[in-house]
C-alpha cells in the first residue's frame, strides 16, 4: 500500500537542521509527519508520482538550505520534465509518500545534466554539491534513526561507488553517473531500493516516507543545470 501524504508545517525541519547541521542528504526527514497523515491507498504495480503535464503537483514541497534552486516544468520532444537551475544555492523538492519497499522495491526515472561541478567531491564537506540527485528517505519513530539513500550524478566519485554523506553516516551517497562524459544526454535509471538499503545499512529498511530531487551548488559556489523526468515506484520491473 502507498500513502500520498498531505502537507504539514515546517517546524520539524527547523529542528532537523539543528540536529544534523548541514546534512542535505538526510534532512528531509518525515518520521513524525507520517503518523499524522491521511492515507491514499493505491493498489498498482507502478505508481507515477507526477507526470508534470499540468505543472508541478502540489504534493511537491520545497526545502531551502541556502537560497533557492529554480525548479520549473519544461517540455522536450513531447515529454515533460523538471528543469533545475542552481547558482550557489541549495533547495530541494520532496514528495511525501509512504510505502513498504518490500512491496515496491524499485525506483525508475531519467535525468540529464548540463555540467558537473569542478570543486564537487562527495567525500568532502566543502564538495557536498551535485548537479543532480534523487533520494529516498526512510522514516523512523526515533528521528536520529532516519536514513536516506542519495542517488547522485557525481562530480568525482567513480560510478558504482558508495560513500557516507560528508556530514552524516545516516545518509549514503551512491554514484550512478560520474563526471562530464554523459553530460547533455538523457540517462535512464532503475534501482532496487530494497537491495541498495540492505547492502548499505546491513538490515531491512523501514517504510519510505519521501522521495526527493535536488540540484545544489551552495558549498562550491558554482552553477549547475539538470533535468528530471517523472519518477516511478515499481512493484516489479517491466
TAWOMO-V202987 format. One record per residue. N is the residue number from 0. RES is the residue in one letter. PHI is phi in whole degrees, 0 to 359 (none if undefined). NEAR is the number of other ideal C-beta (glycine too) atoms within 8 Angstrom. Layout:
# TAWOMO-V202987
N_RES_PHI_NEAR, N_RES_PHI_NEAR
This chain:
# TAWOMO-V202987
0_X_none_9, 1_X_244_12, 2_X_244_13, 3_X_265_9, 4_X_269_14, 5_X_277_7, 6_X_292_6, 7_X_230_6, 8_X_280_4, 9_X_247_6, 10_X_299_6, 11_X_297_11, 12_X_289_11, 13_X_297_8, 14_X_293_8, 15_X_298_11, 16_X_295_11, 17_X_293_7, 18_X_291_8, 19_X_246_12, 20_X_54_8, 21_X_239_9, 22_X_281_12, 23_X_297_13, 24_X_286_15, 25_X_231_16, 26_X_295_12, 27_X_283_13, 28_X_247_14, 29_X_239_13, 30_X_302_13, 31_X_282_8, 32_X_297_12, 33_X_297_14, 34_X_285_6, 35_X_256_6, 36_X_274_12, 37_X_265_5, 38_X_280_7, 39_X_237_7, 40_X_293_7, 41_X_224_8, 42_X_240_4, 43_X_200_6, 44_X_277_5, 45_X_219_8, 46_X_244_12, 47_X_267_8, 48_X_293_12, 49_X_193_11, 50_X_267_6, 51_X_70_11, 52_X_294_4, 53_X_249_3, 54_X_90_5, 55_X_288_10, 56_X_298_8, 57_X_293_5, 58_X_290_11, 59_X_282_10, 60_X_232_9, 61_X_262_10, 62_X_237_12, 63_X_261_8, 64_X_256_12, 65_X_204_8, 66_X_63_10, 67_X_219_7, 68_X_289_14, 69_X_273_8, 70_X_243_10, 71_X_215_6, 72_X_279_10, 73_X_229_9, 74_X_236_8, 75_X_211_7, 76_X_59_4, 77_X_82_4, 78_X_245_7, 79_X_249_9, 80_X_215_12, 81_X_259_13, 82_X_263_12, 83_X_245_16, 84_X_233_10, 85_X_238_15, 86_X_233_7, 87_X_53_11, 88_X_229_12, 89_X_207_16, 90_X_212_14, 91_X_236_14, 92_X_250_14, 93_X_236_13, 94_X_237_14, 95_X_283_16, 96_X_209_16, 97_X_254_13, 98_X_202_13, 99_X_267_8, 100_X_293_13, 101_X_288_7, 102_X_273_8, 103_X_231_11, 104_X_280_11, 105_X_252_13, 106_X_230_15, 107_X_223_11, 108_X_195_11, 109_X_229_8, 110_X_209_14, 111_X_210_10, 112_X_237_15, 113_X_278_9, 114_X_202_10, 115_X_255_13, 116_X_252_14, 117_X_297_7, 118_X_262_12, 119_X_287_16, 120_X_203_9, 121_X_298_17, 122_X_269_7, 123_X_233_8, 124_X_297_8, 125_X_281_7, 126_X_245_16, 127_X_281_15, 128_X_228_15, 129_X_215_16, 130_X_296_14, 131_X_204_14, 132_X_206_13, 133_X_236_15, 134_X_226_15, 135_X_241_13, 136_X_253_17, 137_X_247_15, 138_X_284_14, 139_X_212_11, 140_X_301_5, 141_X_266_6, 142_X_306_10, 143_X_292_7, 144_X_264_8, 145_X_297_13, 146_X_231_14, 147_X_212_15, 148_X_251_14, 149_X_256_13, 150_X_267_12, 151_X_244_13, 152_X_268_14, 153_X_283_16, 154_X_273_16, 155_X_231_10, 156_X_301_13, 157_X_299_8, 158_X_303_8, 159_X_96_4, 160_X_272_8, 161_X_229_7, 162_X_220_9, 163_X_294_8, 164_X_302_17, 165_X_297_9, 166_X_254_13, 167_X_203_11, 168_X_283_6, 169_X_285_12, 170_X_242_16, 171_X_251_15, 172_X_252_14, 173_X_247_12, 174_X_278_15, 175_X_275_10, 176_X_233_10, 177_X_211_11, 178_X_77_8, 179_X_272_6, 180_X_304_5, 181_X_247_7, 182_X_302_9, 183_X_84_6, 184_X_242_6, 185_X_288_8, 186_X_237_10, 187_X_274_6, 188_X_233_12, 189_X_221_8, 190_X_234_10, 191_X_270_8, 192_X_296_14, 193_X_300_10, 194_X_291_8, 195_X_299_11, 196_X_297_15, 197_X_300_11, 198_X_291_7, 199_X_280_10, 200_X_247_9, 201_X_71_5, 202_X_200_6, 203_X_285_5, 204_X_279_14, 205_X_282_5, 206_X_291_11, 207_X_284_15, 208_X_241_15, 209_X_195_13, 210_X_236_15, 211_X_221_13, 212_X_233_15, 213_X_201_14, 214_X_241_15, 215_X_222_17, 216_X_219_16, 217_X_289_13, 218_X_287_12, 219_X_271_13, 220_X_72_7, 221_X_262_11, 222_X_235_9, 223_X_209_19, 224_X_228_13, 225_X_216_14, 226_X_232_14, 227_X_239_12, 228_X_276_10, 229_X_303_10, 230_X_257_15, 231_X_240_11, 232_X_258_13, 233_X_235_14, 234_X_283_9, 235_X_205_6, 236_X_280_6, 237_X_296_3
